[in-house]
Amino acid sequence: MSQLHQSEHITYIRMARQRYNEAISRRDADEICTFFTLDYHVVTARGLQSHGLEEQRSRWRAAFEQDPVVLYRRNTKAIRLSEQSGAAHEHGYWAGKYSVDQKIALAGGVYSAKWLKQASGLWLVQTEVFTMLRFSITPSEMT
């Protein structure tokens, strides 16, 4: 990959991450899953693991149905491409909110993602790992 070519791929991944964040904010599990490979694997900040596109779709749908405030956002810090393997490593910061015992939890930390370039030219996420570095519960109950 030439430098310009690498920069175009990095721009594509950054834009895909932005669309992924927007899908989360719209609470659209089907759209979220368009960014994943079939064998997608995640380790959440709370230590839960899931494997496979359909399991992840089910988890997002359940989260949105059960929790009216759940929201996550990822902010990319850097992306590095592998010329040999058609893979990219993204890392950055994440923040989220969700309900816990009728109160709102605010959490955040770091994440790492492995993107794979598909034969079609699309970049999809194969793996994400989230680490929680901060957590708090709001003192007031949800309204």
N, C-alpha and C positions, 0 to 999 in steps of 0.2 A: 504494500500500500504506500503510495506517495504521501508526502506530508499533507498536501491539499486533500487527497483522498481520505486520509485519516481524519482530517478535520471535518469533512463532510459526514463521515460515519459518526463521529462524536456529536456533531450537531443533531443528527437524526436521533441518536439515543437520548440526548437531552430533551428534544421535542417529544419523544415517546414518553419519557418520564413525566413531562408536564401534562400530557393527555391522560396518562395513568392517574395522576393526582386529581385531575378534573373529573374523571370517571368515579373516583372515590367520593368526591364532594357531591356528585349527583346521585350517589348510592346505587350505582348501576353495576351489579355483579357480573352481568354478561359482558359488558364493555371492559371492565377490569381484566377479565380473563382473556381478552384478545391480545394482551401483552405477554402471555405466558406460553412456554412450550408445553407439549402434552405431558411431559414428565416433570413439570415444575415442582420444586420442593422449597418449603419455607420453614424457618425456625423463627418463631415469634419472640418478641421481647419477654413474654411471660413464659417462655420455654416450651410452648406447644409446637408440635411439628405436624405438617401435613404434606402429602405427596400426591401429585397428579392434578391435572387441570379440573376435573369434575369435583374432586374433594374440595378444592379451593373455592370453586364456584358455590358449592353448598355452604361452606363456612362464611363466605361474604354475605350470601343471602340471609343466613341465620343471624349474623351480626346485625344487619340492617333491620330485620324484622323484630329482633328482641331488644334493640338498643336505639332509642330515638336520637341520641346525641353522638354516637360513634363517628369519628372522623380522624383520618390520618393524612399526613402530608410528608413527602420525602423531598429533601433539598440536596441536590447533587453537589458534591465538593469537587470530585475529579473522576475522569474516565480514562482508562488506558486500554489500548487495543493490542491484540496479539496478531501479528502479520501471518504467523504460521497456522494458527488454529481457528481463525474466524470467531474468536471469542473476545469479549470486552469485560473489564472489571470496572464497576462503578462503586464509589463509596461516598457517603455523605451523612447528613443528619436527618432525623425524623422527629416529628412531634405528633401527638395524638390526644384525643379525649374520648372517654367512654364512661358509662355508668357503673358504679360500684355501690351496692346497698343504698340506692336512691340518692346518691351523691355523685358529683362529677369528678372523675380522676383525670388529671393532666399528667402526661408522661412524655418522655423524649429520650433521645440517645443517638446512637450511630447505627448505620447499616452498611452492608456490603451486598452487591448483586453481581451475578454472572449473567451476561447477555451472550446469546449465540446468534450468529448470522445464518439465516435460513437460505435454502436454495433459491427462494423467490427474491432474496435481497433484504427481506424484513429482518430486523433485529428483535428477538424475543428474550424475555427473562427466563432463565432455567432455574436459578436458585437465588434466594434472598435470605439473609441472616440479620436479625435485628437485636441490638443489645440496649437495654434500658439503663440510662445513667441518671435520670431524675424522675421523680414520681411524687405527686401530691394529690390530696383529696380536698376539694373545695369545702369550706366550712358550712356553706348553706346547702339545703336540699335542692334537688332539681325542681323546676317549676313546670 
